[in-house]
Amino acid sequence: MTHSVNEQVLESTARRCRERGIVIPTFAQQKNPELIPAAITEKLPGVGLQDVDPSNLFRITWKNEPAASGGGFGQGNWIEFPPALTGVEARIVGLVGKHFPTGAHKVGAGFGCLVPRLVTGQFDPTTQKAVWPSTGNFCRGGAFDCALLACTAVAILPEEMSRERFEWLESIGAEVIATPGCESNVKEIYDKCWEIRQTRPDCVIFNQFEEFGNAVWHYEMTGGIVEEIFGHLSRDGDRLAAYVSATGSAGTIAAGDYLRTRFPLLRVVATEALQCPTLLECGFGGHRIEGIGDKHIPWIHNVRNTDLVVAIDDEQCMCLLRLFNEPAGQQTLLDRGVPATLVEELPSLGISAICNLVAAIKTAQYYEMDSRDVIFTCLTDSAELYASRLAELGQQHGTYRTTNAEAHFARYLEGIGPDHLRELTFRDRRTLHNFKYFTWVEQQGRDVEELRRLWAPDFWTETFAQAPEWDQLIEQFNERVGLVSA
């Protein structure tokens, strides 16, 4: 799957990076920042986390210190949710994504898609534009990657996504294309991609749902950080029992493939919106959990490695968003015995993060897990990206009062039960794999033989083994640019 090398474009790209002071980090450096050259780490204290500065490519890591500027690197950022909030004995741990540039981990997925083509000359930043079809954070991440790498970005996302996404994309200089519909209207995004392919030959589509660089980045980075953090916080006898991830583009859930190689008894849990139960029952529909659930199975989702599907009501997520962020909700949590330190951190959960938390609780209930079981999930982004949604909820339902908060705590936290789940048999997994046919072969021009190859375990082993080879290409490219040695 390695891209062939276009020497002519590669030389032009290297010259462009030399002129603009761009050094590209390896996957190994993003995974282990202690490998980053000293000249770069010495520069970072003077660069803000959100600054459009090429050195922030090295901050595409789970290990940033939680600082808007001047931060270095640590062991990662996570929140452990206690029984006072979850109601279960199992230890639920969420990786905090808000400390990435852009405030979401999708900037890493975009890096994994763009950089392998950039360092092989298969993408020419002087003549081509990078198109990022997305339901929100992926096109933000891709646009930020482009800004750091001197590339031009085109963002495609549904017109009903949060206002913050559109404003941010415009501020960073991306061309923005809004498609009809909401979160789950992905076919409309694909239709726009086909239109661009036919009418704009200067555009290259980086479709997160079929770009294996998305999955490879999460396999290495997200899988690796879960393993490390489990090593830090586990006690004698603890088990890494489950990894829970909303499907979305199926990048984040690829960390489960990595973790399975380290913890064979791990359960990989996919979550989606109950209003769009594609994995649960081949269903469809619109929903409000931005970033997940899109009426199809992503090409890069290794469904053979998925054990359980959990569907979450989007109304539950929206009510918990208010409970976790509004003063009356936070006071109610304190009154119910939730530690103040945790209440202060709950705004670190965006809507899909809340979905993941609820799914993790359901997973613990369904498998009857105890205090020795540790469940990991991802808190992809934070409530900072949903201020307009909170404002809309206030306009629709009025001031959030203690009575609302108590009702939401009782119904949507204490009332969580192991419903809307599907434990996948071998035949179930095969069925979901075959369901890819209708999107990818009939609509997107993939070949049936390609689909059959996706079912083979060796295919995924080979796919996820590409990162070291890409690192060699990145190192060769940086040598050609000549800034590292300088």
C-alpha positions as CSV (number, residue, x, y, z in Angstrom):
1,M,0.0,0.0,0.0
2,T,3.0,2.3,0.0
3,H,2.7,5.1,-2.4
4,S,5.2,5.3,-5.4
5,V,7.6,8.2,-5.3
6,N,7.3,11.1,-7.7
7,E,10.7,12.7,-7.6
8,Q,9.9,15.8,-9.5
9,V,7.0,16.8,-7.2
10,L,9.0,15.7,-4.2
11,E,11.9,18.0,-5.0
12,S,9.5,20.9,-5.5
13,T,7.7,20.1,-2.2
14,A,11.0,19.9,-0.3
15,R,12.0,23.3,-1.6
16,R,8.7,24.7,-0.5
17,C,9.1,23.3,3.0
18,R,12.7,24.6,3.2
19,E,11.6,28.1,2.3
20,R,8.8,28.0,5.0
21,G,10.8,26.3,7.7
22,I,8.7,23.1,7.8
23,V,10.0,19.9,9.4
24,I,7.6,17.0,9.5
25,P,7.5,14.8,12.6
26,T,7.6,11.0,12.3
27,F,4.8,8.8,13.8
28,A,7.4,7.7,16.4
29,Q,8.0,11.3,17.5
30,Q,4.3,12.0,17.8
31,K,4.0,8.8,19.9
32,N,7.1,9.5,22.0
33,P,7.8,13.2,22.1
34,E,11.1,12.6,23.8
35,L,12.4,11.7,20.3
36,I,11.7,15.2,19.0
37,P,14.9,17.1,18.1
38,A,16.0,19.5,20.8
39,A,15.9,22.5,18.5
40,I,12.2,22.0,18.1
41,T,11.4,21.4,21.7
42,E,13.3,24.5,22.6
43,K,11.1,26.5,20.3
44,L,7.7,25.2,21.4
45,P,7.4,27.2,24.7
46,G,7.1,30.3,22.5
47,V,4.4,28.8,20.3
48,G,0.7,28.7,21.3
49,L,-1.1,25.4,20.9
50,Q,-3.5,26.8,18.3
51,D,-0.9,28.9,16.4
52,V,-0.4,28.3,12.7
53,D,3.2,27.5,13.1
54,P,4.9,24.5,11.5
55,S,6.4,23.5,14.8
56,N,2.9,22.6,16.0
57,L,3.1,19.6,13.8
58,F,5.0,18.1,16.7
59,R,2.1,18.8,19.0
60,I,-0.1,16.4,17.1
61,T,0.2,14.0,20.0
62,W,-1.9,12.8,23.0
63,K,1.0,13.9,25.3
64,N,0.6,17.7,25.2
65,E,0.6,19.4,28.6
66,P,-2.8,21.0,29.1
67,A,-1.7,24.6,28.4
68,A,-2.8,27.0,25.7
69,S,0.7,28.2,25.3
70,G,4.2,27.4,26.6
71,G,3.3,23.8,27.3
72,G,5.7,20.9,26.9
73,F,4.9,17.2,27.0
74,G,3.8,14.8,29.7
75,Q,2.2,11.3,30.0
76,G,-1.0,12.2,28.4
77,N,-4.3,13.6,29.7
78,W,-7.2,11.5,31.0
79,I,-10.2,11.6,33.2
80,E,-11.3,8.7,35.4
81,F,-15.0,8.7,36.1
82,P,-15.9,7.5,39.6
83,P,-19.0,5.4,40.6
84,A,-20.6,8.5,42.0
85,L,-21.1,9.6,38.4
86,T,-21.2,6.3,36.5
87,G,-23.1,4.0,39.0
88,V,-20.8,1.1,38.1
89,E,-17.8,-0.5,39.8
90,A,-15.7,-0.7,36.7
91,R,-13.1,2.0,36.2
92,I,-14.0,4.1,33.2
93,V,-11.1,6.3,31.8
94,G,-11.5,8.8,29.0
95,L,-8.6,10.2,26.9
96,V,-8.9,13.9,26.7
97,G,-8.7,15.2,23.1
98,K,-9.2,19.0,23.8
99,H,-5.4,19.5,24.2
100,F,-4.6,18.8,20.6
101,P,-4.2,21.7,18.2
102,T,-7.8,22.6,17.0
103,G,-9.1,21.1,20.3
104,A,-9.8,17.7,18.8
105,H,-7.8,14.6,17.9
106,K,-8.9,14.6,14.3
107,V,-5.9,16.7,13.5
108,G,-3.9,13.5,13.9
109,A,-6.1,11.6,11.5
110,G,-5.7,14.3,8.9
111,F,-1.9,14.1,9.4
112,G,-2.0,10.4,8.8
113,C,-3.8,10.8,5.5
114,L,-1.9,13.8,4.0
115,V,1.7,13.3,5.1
116,P,2.4,9.9,3.4
117,R,1.4,11.4,0.1
118,L,3.3,14.6,0.7
119,V,6.6,12.9,1.4
120,T,6.3,10.7,-1.6
121,G,5.4,13.4,-4.1
122,Q,1.9,12.0,-4.6
123,F,0.4,15.3,-3.5
124,D,1.7,18.6,-5.0
125,P,1.0,21.6,-2.7
126,T,2.0,24.0,-5.4
127,T,-0.7,22.9,-7.9
128,Q,-3.2,20.8,-5.9
129,K,-5.8,21.4,-3.1
130,A,-6.5,18.9,-0.3
131,V,-10.3,18.2,0.0
132,W,-11.5,17.1,3.5
133,P,-15.0,15.6,3.4
134,S,-16.3,15.5,7.0
135,T,-19.0,16.0,9.5
136,G,-16.9,18.5,11.4
137,N,-13.7,17.8,13.2
138,F,-11.9,16.0,10.5
139,C,-12.1,18.8,8.0
140,R,-11.0,21.2,10.8
141,G,-8.0,18.9,11.5
142,G,-7.2,18.6,7.8
143,A,-7.4,22.4,7.3
144,F,-5.0,23.0,10.2
145,D,-2.6,20.3,8.9
146,C,-2.7,22.1,5.5
147,A,-2.0,25.5,7.1
148,L,1.1,24.1,8.9
149,L,2.3,22.2,5.8
150,A,1.8,25.0,3.3
151,C,-1.1,23.3,1.5
152,T,-4.5,24.6,0.4
153,A,-7.5,23.1,2.1
154,V,-11.1,22.6,0.9
155,A,-13.5,21.6,3.7
156,I,-16.8,19.9,3.0
157,L,-19.4,19.4,5.8
158,P,-23.2,19.4,6.3
159,E,-24.8,22.7,6.6
160,E,-26.5,21.8,9.9
161,M,-23.2,21.3,11.8
162,S,-22.3,23.7,14.6
163,R,-21.7,27.4,13.7
164,E,-18.3,27.2,15.5
165,R,-17.0,24.8,12.9
166,F,-17.8,27.0,9.9
167,E,-16.4,30.1,11.6
168,W,-13.2,28.4,12.5
169,L,-12.7,27.0,9.0
170,E,-13.2,30.4,7.4
171,S,-10.7,32.0,9.9
172,I,-7.9,29.6,8.9
173,G,-8.4,30.3,5.2
174,A,-10.0,27.1,4.0
175,E,-12.5,27.0,1.2
176,V,-15.8,25.8,2.8
177,I,-18.5,23.9,1.0
178,A,-21.7,23.2,2.9
179,T,-23.8,20.2,1.8
180,P,-27.5,19.5,2.6
181,G,-28.5,17.9,5.8
182,C,-27.2,17.0,9.2
183,E,-24.6,14.8,10.8
184,S,-25.8,11.6,9.2
185,N,-26.1,13.0,5.6
186,V,-22.8,11.6,4.4
187,K,-24.0,10.5,1.0
188,E,-24.5,14.1,0.1
189,I,-20.9,14.8,1.0
190,Y,-19.8,11.9,-1.2
191,D,-21.9,13.3,-4.0
192,K,-20.1,16.6,-3.7
193,C,-16.8,14.7,-3.8
194,W,-17.7,13.1,-7.1
195,E,-18.7,16.5,-8.5
196,I,-15.3,17.9,-7.5
197,R,-13.5,14.9,-9.0
198,Q,-15.2,15.6,-12.3
199,T,-15.0,19.4,-12.4
200,R,-11.8,20.3,-10.4
201,P,-8.8,18.3,-11.5
202,D,-6.6,20.2,-9.1
203,C,-8.3,18.7,-6.1
204,V,-7.3,15.6,-4.2
205,I,-10.0,13.9,-2.0
206,F,-8.9,12.8,1.4
207,N,-11.9,10.8,2.4
208,Q,-11.5,9.8,6.1
209,F,-14.0,7.0,5.7
210,E,-11.7,5.2,3.2
211,E,-8.2,6.6,4.0
212,F,-6.2,4.0,5.8
213,G,-3.8,6.7,7.1
214,N,-6.7,7.7,9.4
215,A,-6.8,4.2,11.0
216,V,-3.1,3.7,11.0
217,W,-2.5,7.0,13.0
218,H,-5.0,5.9,15.6
219,Y,-3.7,2.3,15.7
220,E,-0.3,3.7,16.6
221,M,-1.1,6.8,18.6
222,T,-4.4,6.2,20.3
223,G,-3.8,2.5,20.9
224,G,-0.3,3.3,22.2
225,I,-1.4,5.9,24.7
226,V,-4.2,3.7,26.1
227,E,-1.6,1.0,26.7
228,E,0.8,3.5,28.4
229,I,-1.9,5.1,30.6
230,F,-3.2,1.7,31.7
231,G,0.3,0.9,32.8
232,H,0.4,4.1,34.9
233,L,-3.0,3.6,36.6
234,S,-3.6,-0.1,36.8
235,R,-3.3,-2.0,40.1
236,D,-2.4,-5.6,40.7
237,G,-5.1,-7.8,39.2
238,D,-6.6,-5.0,37.0
239,R,-7.7,-6.0,33.5
240,L,-7.9,-3.8,30.4
241,A,-11.4,-5.0,29.8
242,A,-12.8,-2.9,27.0
243,Y,-12.1,-0.1,24.5
244,V,-15.2,2.0,23.6
245,S,-15.3,4.2,20.5
246,A,-18.0,5.9,18.4
247,T,-17.6,4.6,14.9
248,G,-17.7,7.9,12.9
249,S,-15.1,7.4,10.2
250,A,-13.7,4.3,12.0
251,G,-10.4,5.8,12.6
252,T,-10.5,6.0,16.4
253,I,-11.9,2.5,16.8
254,A,-8.7,1.2,15.1
255,A,-7.0,1.7,18.4
256,G,-8.9,-1.5,19.4
257,D,-7.0,-3.4,16.8
258,Y,-3.7,-2.4,18.4
259,L,-4.9,-3.1,21.9
260,R,-6.1,-6.6,20.9
261,T,-2.5,-7.5,20.1
262,R,-1.5,-6.5,23.7
263,F,-4.6,-7.6,25.6
264,P,-6.3,-10.5,23.7
265,L,-9.3,-10.7,26.0
266,L,-10.2,-7.0,25.4
267,R,-13.7,-6.2,24.1
268,V,-13.9,-3.6,21.3
269,V,-17.1,-1.7,21.5
270,A,-18.6,0.5,18.7
271,T,-21.1,3.1,19.6
272,E,-23.5,5.1,17.4
273,A,-26.6,7.2,17.7
274,L,-29.9,5.4,18.4
275,Q,-31.5,7.7,15.8
276,C,-29.2,6.2,13.2
277,P,-28.7,2.6,14.2
278,T,-26.6,1.4,11.2
279,L,-24.5,-1.2,13.1
280,L,-27.3,-2.1,15.5
281,E,-29.9,-3.0,12.9
282,C,-28.7,-1.7,9.5
283,G,-30.9,1.3,10.2
284,F,-30.8,5.0,9.1
285,G,-31.9,8.4,10.2
286,G,-30.7,11.9,11.3
287,H,-29.3,12.7,14.7
288,R,-27.5,15.3,16.8
289,I,-24.3,13.6,18.0
290,E,-21.9,15.5,15.9
291,G,-19.0,13.3,14.5
292,I,-20.5,9.8,14.6
293,G,-23.0,7.6,12.8
294,D,-23.4,8.1,9.1
295,K,-25.8,5.5,7.6
296,H,-23.0,3.3,6.2
297,I,-20.0,1.2,7.3
298,P,-16.7,3.0,6.7
299,W,-14.4,1.2,4.3
300,I,-11.6,1.3,7.0
301,H,-13.7,-0.2,9.8
302,N,-12.4,-3.7,10.6
303,V,-15.7,-5.0,11.7
304,R,-14.2,-8.4,12.2
305,N,-12.6,-7.0,15.3
306,T,-15.7,-5.4,16.8
307,D,-17.4,-7.3,19.7
308,L,-20.3,-5.1,20.8
309,V,-22.5,-2.4,19.3
310,V,-24.1,0.2,21.6
311,A,-26.6,2.8,20.4
312,I,-27.1,6.0,22.4
313,D,-30.1,8.3,22.4
314,D,-29.0,11.8,21.1
315,E,-31.5,13.4,23.6
316,Q,-29.6,11.8,26.4
317,C,-26.4,13.4,25.2
318,M,-27.9,16.8,24.8
319,C,-29.4,16.8,28.2
320,L,-26.1,15.6,29.8
321,L,-24.3,18.3,27.9
322,R,-26.4,20.8,29.8
323,L,-26.0,18.9,33.1
324,F,-22.2,18.9,32.8
325,N,-21.9,22.6,31.8
326,E,-24.8,24.7,33.3
327,P,-24.4,26.0,36.8
328,A,-27.5,24.3,38.1
329,G,-26.4,21.0,36.6
330,Q,-22.9,21.2,38.1
331,Q,-24.3,22.1,41.6
332,T,-26.7,19.1,41.3
333,L,-23.7,16.8,40.5
334,L,-21.9,18.2,43.6
335,D,-25.0,17.6,45.7
336,R,-25.1,14.0,44.5
337,G,-21.6,13.3,45.7
338,V,-19.6,13.8,42.4
339,P,-16.2,15.1,43.3
340,A,-15.6,18.8,42.7
341,T,-12.4,18.0,40.8
342,L,-14.4,15.9,38.3
343,V,-17.2,18.4,37.9
344,E,-14.6,21.0,36.9
345,E,-13.4,18.7,34.2
346,L,-16.7,17.7,32.7
347,P,-16.7,20.6,30.2
348,S,-13.8,18.6,28.6
349,L,-16.5,16.3,27.1
350,G,-18.1,17.3,23.8
351,I,-21.3,15.7,22.6
352,S,-19.7,12.5,21.1
353,A,-17.5,12.2,24.2
354,I,-20.7,12.1,26.4
355,C,-22.0,9.4,24.0
356,N,-18.9,7.4,24.5
357,L,-19.1,7.7,28.3
358,V,-22.7,6.5,28.3
359,A,-21.7,3.6,26.1
360,A,-18.9,2.7,28.4
361,I,-21.3,2.6,31.4
362,K,-23.6,0.3,29.4
363,T,-20.7,-1.9,28.5
364,A,-19.8,-2.3,32.2
365,Q,-23.4,-3.2,33.0
366,Y,-23.8,-5.7,30.1
367,Y,-20.6,-7.6,30.9
368,E,-21.1,-7.3,34.7
369,M,-17.7,-5.8,35.1
370,D,-16.2,-5.1,38.6
371,S,-13.6,-2.8,40.1
372,R,-10.8,-4.8,38.5
373,D,-12.0,-4.0,35.1
374,V,-10.8,-0.9,33.3
375,I,-12.6,0.5,30.3
376,F,-11.0,3.2,28.1
377,T,-12.8,5.5,25.7
378,C,-12.1,8.8,23.8
379,L,-13.2,12.2,24.7
380,T,-12.7,13.4,21.2
381,D,-13.4,17.1,21.8
382,S,-14.8,19.4,24.4
383,A,-17.9,21.5,25.1
384,E,-15.9,24.6,23.9
385,L,-16.8,23.6,20.4
386,Y,-20.5,23.5,21.2
387,A,-21.3,26.8,22.8
388,S,-23.8,27.5,20.1
389,R,-25.5,24.2,20.8
390,L,-25.8,25.1,24.5
391,A,-27.3,28.4,23.5
392,E,-29.8,26.7,21.2
393,L,-30.8,24.3,24.0
394,G,-31.4,27.3,26.2
395,Q,-33.6,29.0,23.6
396,Q,-35.6,25.8,23.0
397,H,-36.1,24.7,26.5
398,G,-35.6,27.7,28.7
399,T,-33.4,28.4,31.7
400,Y,-31.7,25.3,33.1
401,R,-32.9,24.9,36.7
402,T,-32.2,22.5,39.5
403,T,-35.4,20.6,38.7
404,N,-34.2,20.0,35.2
405,A,-30.8,18.9,36.4
406,E,-32.2,16.5,39.0
407,A,-34.5,14.9,36.4
408,H,-31.6,14.5,33.9
409,F,-29.4,13.0,36.6
410,A,-32.0,10.5,37.5
411,R,-33.1,9.6,34.0
412,Y,-29.8,9.9,32.0
413,L,-27.2,8.8,34.6
414,E,-28.9,6.8,37.3
415,G,-31.3,5.4,34.7
416,I,-28.7,4.0,32.3
417,G,-29.3,0.4,31.6
418,P,-27.9,-2.3,29.2
419,D,-30.4,-1.6,26.4
420,H,-30.0,-1.0,22.7
421,L,-27.0,-3.3,22.5
422,R,-25.9,-6.0,20.0
423,E,-23.2,-8.5,20.8
424,L,-21.8,-9.5,17.5
425,T,-21.4,-13.2,16.4
426,F,-19.1,-14.2,13.6
427,R,-22.0,-14.2,11.2
428,D,-23.1,-10.7,12.5
429,R,-19.7,-9.3,11.7
430,R,-19.7,-10.9,8.3
431,T,-23.1,-9.4,7.6
432,L,-21.9,-5.9,8.6
433,H,-18.8,-6.3,6.4
434,N,-21.0,-7.3,3.4
435,F,-23.1,-4.2,4.1
436,K,-20.1,-2.1,2.9
437,Y,-20.9,-3.3,-0.6
438,F,-23.9,-0.9,-1.1
439,T,-21.9,2.2,-0.3
440,W,-18.4,1.4,-1.5
441,V,-18.9,-0.9,-4.5
442,E,-22.3,0.4,-5.9
443,Q,-21.8,4.1,-5.1
444,Q,-18.1,4.8,-4.7
445,G,-16.5,2.7,-7.4
446,R,-14.7,0.1,-5.3
447,D,-14.1,-3.4,-6.6
448,V,-15.7,-6.5,-5.1
449,E,-12.3,-8.2,-4.9
450,E,-11.1,-5.2,-2.8
451,L,-14.1,-5.8,-0.5
452,R,-13.2,-9.5,-0.1
453,R,-9.6,-8.6,0.8
454,L,-10.9,-6.4,3.6
455,W,-12.3,-9.6,5.3
456,A,-8.9,-11.2,5.6
457,P,-7.1,-10.7,8.9
458,D,-3.7,-10.5,7.1
459,F,-4.9,-7.4,5.2
460,W,-5.3,-5.5,8.5
461,T,-2.0,-6.8,9.9
462,E,-0.2,-5.5,6.8
463,T,-2.1,-2.2,6.8
464,F,-1.3,-1.4,10.4
465,A,2.3,-2.2,9.9
466,Q,2.9,0.7,7.5
467,A,3.9,3.4,10.1
468,P,7.6,2.4,10.4
469,E,7.9,2.5,6.6
470,W,6.2,5.9,6.5
471,D,8.6,7.1,9.2
472,Q,11.6,6.2,6.9
473,L,10.0,8.2,4.1
474,I,9.5,11.2,6.4
475,E,13.1,11.1,7.6
476,Q,14.3,10.9,4.0
477,F,12.1,13.9,3.1
478,N,13.4,15.9,6.1
479,E,17.0,15.2,5.0
480,R,16.1,16.4,1.5
481,V,14.6,19.6,3.1
482,G,17.8,20.0,5.1
483,L,16.4,21.9,8.1
484,V,16.9,19.2,10.7
485,S,20.7,19.1,10.4
486,A,20.9,22.8,10.1
